[in-house]
Amino acid sequence: MVALTPQDRRIWILIGMFAAGVVLFVPFSQLALGVNYDYTLRTVALGGALLGVVSGVLGSFAVLRRESLIGDALSHAALPGVGIAFLIAGRSLGVLLIGAAIASWLGVRFINALTRTTRIKQDTAMGIVLAAWFALGIALLTYIQSLPNASQAGLDKFIFGQAAAIVESDVQLIAVVGAISFVVLGLFWKEFKLITFDFEFAAANGFRVGFLGALLSTLIVVAIVLGLQLAGVILMVGMLIAPGIAARQWTHKLGQMVLLSGVFGAFAGGVGAILSALDVDLPTGPMIIVVAFAVVLLSLAVAPDRGLLWTSLQRRSDARRFAAINTLNDIYRYAEAHGGVNHTVPSDIVIGVRGRSGIAGLRALTQDGMIVRTEDGWRLTDAGADTAGRQAESLRLWDVYRTFGEALDLPAVPEDRLRDIRDVLSPDDIEALVWASAEDKR
């Protein structure tokens, strides 16, 4: 049985919390918000949650490959496909989605062709496809609206989405196509992982990177097309990348990120759809994106290691530690130079050298029991003198390592003078440094 690391436990707890949030929000919304779960709301909420899972899982790869704009480009590229499919086969949702998929897929191939055969960068190629395909789609929709046929009414809902039009068969379609996409993702998991993190290495080792990239892009197209009716071509990019961006803040592992992104997507899709039922004027697609964006903000703020709150606390902790180390060294050197470690150091000396940092250092050292206040200033405690002595010895050995490390054939390590060198090098390496220091003094 593999033991879970603290980070793994944190991720599983987070996944459980958001999964429970999706489930518990239903009775909460009934009791506290008075939401009535009729057929339409149940269908839209389930469809939004399923679409969130599919978009979150597949969109994670777009985020990691730094292709977030491709979701925007391909969702816009789907619009002319909707118009052409309508002109050919009429207003059948399945046909319209197939047309959207073909147009988006052609957009992918056009982007790849531009970047491969010209000097145009990928972001520029995406911008070209986004503008050109979307403009063509708007032109087609305008032409369709001028035709003497009432059946084309409402076709422009694909621009912003029309969640109320979703029926049970649409939810089933999302579930089936999403399941097929996950099967393909599972079959090519290792290959997708490799081309996502090291495309050049995969190509050098004979992997069919062109085919794998096209297959992964096709899966992303599938996610976009599935969400056109719910979120529309304008907002679908948010559904695709927001869960992945949020999940990326919490973990460094691809598997955890993909799973967490799916859970975040389900939360945004389900809760956003339910919140849109609070008022008839609240559109479902935008509400889903608002909830997804709220999850992103929460992750950016509080995610461990990367969140803004964590970074701020870590910065304060580092500043406190740095001030304490420097102030302790100042007190130790002054005491040693004026009679020994038990000598009292005047406050003006410490504050005059370090200023505000010295004040912070004195406060931190007092709290840690390293110094005590006397009538004339500050004096090291036994623990403080021992710690300061070890710090001074560590700094001296770092200087020796910088001078003689290569000659002694010691391992190359980053020089971090805030760390005790004894925690970085082995006892034999430390012994070699002590010997070199003694020889240098002779």
C-alpha positions in Angstrom: 0.0 0.0 0.0 1.5 3.3 -1.1 1.5 6.0 1.6 -0.1 9.3 0.7 2.0 12.4 1.0 0.6 15.5 2.7 0.0 17.1 -0.7 -1.8 14.0 -2.0 -4.1 14.0 1.1 -4.7 17.7 0.6 -5.7 17.2 -3.1 -8.1 14.3 -2.2 -9.7 16.3 0.6 -10.2 19.2 -1.9 -11.7 16.9 -4.5 -14.0 15.4 -1.9 -15.0 18.9 -0.7 -16.0 20.2 -4.2 -17.7 16.9 -5.1 -19.7 17.1 -1.9 -20.4 20.8 -2.7 -22.0 19.8 -6.0 -24.3 17.3 -4.3 -25.1 19.3 -1.2 -25.8 22.5 -3.1 -29.0 20.9 -4.4 -30.8 20.6 -1.1 -29.3 23.9 0.1 -30.6 25.7 -2.9 -34.1 24.2 -2.3 -34.2 25.1 1.4 -32.3 28.4 1.4 -32.9 29.8 -2.0 -36.2 28.3 -2.9 -35.1 26.8 -6.2 -37.7 24.6 -7.9 -36.1 21.7 -9.7 -38.3 21.2 -12.7 -37.5 19.1 -15.7 -35.6 22.0 -17.5 -33.4 22.9 -14.5 -32.6 19.3 -13.8 -31.6 18.7 -17.4 -29.6 21.9 -17.7 -27.8 21.4 -14.3 -26.9 17.8 -15.2 -25.8 18.8 -18.7 -23.7 21.7 -17.2 -22.0 19.4 -14.7 -21.2 16.8 -17.4 -19.9 19.4 -19.8 -17.8 20.8 -16.9 -16.2 17.4 -16.3 -15.4 16.9 -20.0 -14.2 20.5 -20.6 -12.1 20.5 -17.4 -10.3 17.2 -18.1 -9.5 18.0 -21.8 -8.9 21.6 -21.2 -6.1 20.8 -18.7 -3.9 19.8 -21.6 -4.6 23.0 -23.4 -3.5 24.9 -20.3 -0.4 22.9 -19.8 0.6 23.2 -23.5 0.1 27.0 -23.2 -2.6 26.8 -25.8 -5.4 28.5 -23.9 -6.1 30.8 -26.9 -6.7 27.7 -29.0 -10.0 27.1 -27.2 -11.1 30.7 -28.0 -10.0 30.3 -31.6 -11.7 26.9 -32.1 -14.9 27.9 -30.4 -15.2 30.9 -32.8 -14.1 28.7 -35.7 -17.2 26.5 -35.1 -19.7 29.2 -36.1 -19.3 29.0 -39.9 -19.7 25.2 -39.6 -23.1 25.8 -37.9 -24.2 28.1 -40.7 -23.0 25.8 -43.5 -24.6 22.7 -41.9 -27.9 24.6 -41.6 -27.8 25.5 -45.2 -27.2 21.9 -46.2 -29.3 19.9 -43.9 -31.6 22.2 -41.9 -31.9 22.8 -38.2 -31.0 19.4 -36.7 -28.9 19.7 -33.6 -26.8 16.7 -34.4 -26.0 18.0 -37.9 -25.2 21.5 -36.6 -22.8 20.1 -34.1 -21.1 17.9 -36.8 -20.7 21.0 -38.9 -19.3 22.9 -36.0 -16.8 20.1 -35.3 -15.7 20.0 -38.9 -15.1 23.8 -39.0 -13.2 23.7 -35.7 -11.1 20.8 -36.8 -10.3 22.6 -40.1 -9.3 25.6 -37.9 -6.9 23.4 -36.0 -5.3 22.1 -39.2 -5.1 25.6 -40.6 -3.3 26.8 -37.5 -0.9 23.9 -37.7 -0.3 24.5 -41.4 0.5 28.2 -40.8 3.0 27.6 -38.0 4.6 24.7 -39.9 5.0 26.3 -43.3 5.5 30.0 -42.5 7.3 32.1 -39.9 4.0 33.0 -38.3 3.9 32.2 -34.6 1.2 30.0 -33.1 -0.6 32.9 -31.2 -0.7 34.9 -34.4 -2.1 31.9 -36.4 -4.8 31.4 -33.7 -5.7 35.1 -33.9 -6.1 34.8 -37.7 -8.4 31.8 -37.4 -10.4 33.4 -34.6 -11.1 36.5 -36.6 -11.5 35.0 -40.0 -13.7 32.0 -39.1 -15.8 34.1 -36.8 -16.3 36.8 -39.3 -17.3 34.2 -41.9 -19.8 32.7 -39.4 -21.4 36.1 -38.7 -21.7 36.7 -42.4 -23.4 33.3 -42.9 -25.8 33.8 -40.0 -26.7 37.3 -41.4 -27.4 35.7 -44.8 -29.4 32.9 -43.2 -31.6 35.4 -41.3 -32.5 37.1 -44.6 -33.8 33.8 -46.1 -37.6 33.5 -46.4 -37.7 30.6 -44.0 -38.9 30.9 -40.4 -37.1 27.7 -39.3 -33.8 29.5 -39.1 -34.9 31.7 -36.2 -32.7 31.3 -33.1 -29.7 30.0 -34.9 -27.7 32.9 -33.6 -28.1 31.5 -30.1 -25.0 29.5 -30.7 -23.0 32.7 -30.2 -24.0 33.1 -26.6 -25.6 29.7 -25.9 -29.1 28.7 -25.1 -29.1 26.4 -22.1 -32.9 26.3 -21.9 -33.1 24.5 -25.2 -31.1 21.5 -23.8 -33.2 18.3 -23.6 -32.5 14.9 -22.2 -31.1 13.6 -25.4 -28.5 16.4 -25.4 -27.3 15.4 -22.0 -27.0 11.8 -23.1 -25.0 12.9 -26.1 -22.6 14.8 -23.8 -22.3 11.8 -21.5 -21.6 9.3 -24.3 -19.2 11.5 -26.4 -17.4 12.5 -23.2 -17.0 8.9 -22.1 -15.6 8.0 -25.5 -13.2 11.0 -25.2 -12.0 9.7 -21.8 -11.4 6.2 -23.2 -9.2 7.7 -25.9 -7.5 9.8 -23.3 -6.8 6.8 -21.2 -5.4 4.7 -24.1 -3.0 7.5 -25.1 -2.3 8.8 -21.6 1.4 8.3 -21.6 1.8 9.7 -25.1 -0.3 12.8 -24.4 1.7 13.3 -21.2 5.0 13.1 -23.0 4.1 15.6 -25.9 2.6 17.9 -23.3 5.7 18.3 -21.2 8.5 17.5 -23.7 7.4 17.6 -27.3 11.0 17.6 -28.7 12.0 14.6 -26.7 8.9 12.7 -27.9 9.7 13.6 -31.5 13.4 12.6 -31.1 12.4 9.2 -29.8 10.2 8.3 -32.8 6.7 9.1 -31.4 4.2 10.2 -34.0 3.9 13.7 -32.5 1.9 15.0 -35.5 -0.7 12.3 -35.1 -0.8 12.6 -31.3 -1.0 16.4 -31.4 -3.9 16.2 -33.9 -5.7 13.6 -31.8 -5.4 15.7 -28.7 -6.6 18.8 -30.5 -9.5 16.7 -31.9 -10.5 15.8 -28.3 -10.4 19.5 -27.4 -12.6 20.3 -30.4 -15.1 17.7 -29.2 -15.3 19.4 -25.8 -15.8 22.8 -27.5 -18.6 21.5 -29.8 -20.4 19.8 -26.9 -20.5 23.1 -25.1 -21.7 25.3 -27.9 -25.4 25.0 -27.1 -24.8 25.6 -23.4 -22.1 28.3 -23.3 -21.9 29.5 -26.9 -18.8 30.3 -29.0 -18.0 33.4 -27.0 -17.9 31.8 -23.5 -16.9 28.3 -24.3 -13.2 29.1 -23.9 -13.8 30.0 -20.2 -15.4 26.6 -19.7 -12.4 25.0 -21.3 -9.5 26.6 -19.5 -10.9 28.0 -16.2 -11.0 24.6 -14.4 -7.5 23.7 -15.6 -6.1 27.1 -14.4 -7.7 26.6 -11.0 -6.5 23.0 -10.7 -2.9 23.9 -11.7 -2.6 26.1 -8.6 -3.1 23.1 -6.3 -0.8 20.3 -7.6 2.3 19.5 -9.6 1.0 16.1 -10.8 -0.8 15.7 -14.1 -3.2 13.0 -12.9 -4.3 15.0 -9.9 -4.6 18.1 -12.0 -6.8 16.4 -14.6 -9.0 14.9 -11.9 -9.3 18.1 -9.9 -10.0 20.1 -13.1 -12.9 17.8 -13.9 -14.3 18.3 -10.4 -13.9 22.1 -10.6 -15.7 22.0 -14.0 -18.5 19.9 -12.7 -18.9 22.3 -9.7 -19.0 25.3 -12.0 -21.4 23.8 -14.5 -23.8 22.4 -12.0 -23.8 25.3 -9.5 -23.8 27.9 -12.2 -26.9 26.4 -13.8 -28.7 26.2 -10.5 -27.8 29.9 -9.7 -29.2 31.0 -13.1 -32.6 29.6 -12.0 -32.8 32.1 -9.2 -34.0 34.7 -11.7 -35.5 34.4 -15.2 -33.1 37.1 -16.4 -29.9 35.3 -15.3 -28.4 33.6 -18.4 -27.1 30.1 -17.7 -23.9 30.2 -19.8 -22.5 33.4 -18.3 -23.4 32.2 -14.7 -21.4 29.0 -15.3 -18.4 31.0 -16.3 -18.8 33.4 -13.3 -18.7 30.4 -11.0 -15.7 29.0 -12.8 -14.0 32.3 -12.5 -14.8 32.4 -8.8 -13.1 29.0 -8.4 -10.1 30.4 -10.2 -9.9 33.4 -7.9 -10.2 31.2 -4.9 -7.4 29.0 -6.1 -5.2 31.9 -7.0 -5.7 33.3 -3.5 -5.4 30.4 -1.1 -3.8 27.4 -3.0 -0.7 26.2 -1.0 2.7 27.0 -2.4 1.3 29.1 -5.3 -1.6 31.1 -3.9 -1.3 34.8 -3.2 -2.1 34.4 0.5 0.4 31.6 0.8 3.1 33.6 -1.0 2.5 36.6 1.2 2.8 34.5 4.4 5.9 32.8 3.0 7.5 36.1 2.1 6.8 37.4 5.6 8.2 34.2 7.1 11.3 34.5 5.0 11.8 38.1 5.9 11.5 37.3 9.6 14.0 34.4 9.3 16.4 36.5 7.3 16.2 39.4 9.8 16.7 37.0 12.7 19.7 35.3 11.2 21.5 38.6 10.3 20.7 40.2 13.7 21.9 37.1 15.5 25.2 37.1 13.5 25.6 40.8 14.3 25.1 40.3 18.0 27.4 37.3 18.1 30.3 39.0 16.2 30.0 42.1 18.4 30.0 40.1 21.6 32.9 38.0 20.5 34.9 41.1 19.7 34.2 42.7 23.0 34.8 40.0 25.6 32.9 36.9 24.7 29.4 35.6 23.8 28.0 36.7 27.2 28.9 40.3 26.5 25.9 42.7 26.3 25.4 44.4 23.0 23.8 47.9 23.0 20.5 48.3 21.2 21.9 51.3 19.2 24.5 49.1 17.7 22.1 46.5 16.4 19.5 49.0 15.2 22.1 51.3 13.8 23.5 48.5 11.5 20.2 46.9 10.4 17.5 49.6 10.9 13.9 48.3 10.8 15.3 44.9 9.9 17.2 44.9 13.1 14.1 45.7 15.1 12.3 42.9 13.5 15.3 40.6 14.1 15.4 41.5 17.8 11.7 40.8 18.1 12.0 37.4 16.4 15.1 36.4 18.4 13.4 37.3 21.7 10.3 35.2 20.8 12.6 32.3 19.9 14.5 32.5 23.1 17.8 33.4 21.5 18.4 36.7 23.3 17.3 38.4 26.5 16.9 42.1 27.2 19.2 43.7 29.8 19.5 47.2 31.2 22.3 48.0 28.8 21.1 46.2 25.7 20.9 42.6 24.5 22.6 39.4 25.6 22.7 36.0 23.9 21.2 33.1 25.8 22.9 29.7 25.9 20.7 28.5 23.0 21.4 31.7 21.1 25.1 31.5 21.6 25.1 27.9 20.4 23.0 28.7 17.4 25.0 31.7 16.5 28.3 29.7 16.8 26.9 27.1 14.4 25.8 29.8 12.0 29.2 31.5 12.1 30.9 28.1 11.5 28.5 27.3 8.6 29.2 30.7 6.9 33.0 30.1 7.3 32.7 26.6 5.7 30.6 28.1 2.9 33.5 30.4 2.1 35.9 27.5 2.2 33.5 25.5 -0.1 33.5 28.4 -2.6 37.3 28.5 -2.6 38.3 24.8 -2.4 35.1 22.9 -3.3 36.1 22.1 -6.9 39.7 21.2 -5.9 38.4 18.8 -3.3 36.0 17.3 -5.9 33.0 18.0 -3.7 29.5 17.7 -5.1 28.1 20.8 -6.8 25.3 22.3 -4.7 23.5 25.6 -4.8 25.2 28.0 -2.3 22.5 28.9 0.2 24.1 30.7 3.0 20.8 30.8 5.0 21.0 27.0 5.3 23.5 25.2 7.5 26.1 23.6 5.2 26.0 20.5 7.4 22.5 19.9 6.2 23.6 20.1 2.5 26.9 18.2 2.4 27.7 14.8 3.9 29.9 14.4 7.0 32.9 13.3 4.9 32.5 16.4 2.8 32.4 18.6 5.9 35.5 16.9 7.2 37.3 17.7 4.0 36.3 21.4 4.2 37.5 21.6 7.8 40.8 20.0 6.8 41.1 22.5 3.9 40.4 25.4 6.2 43.0 24.3 8.7 45.6 23.8 5.9 44.8 27.3 4.5 45.5 28.9 7.9 48.9 27.4 8.1 
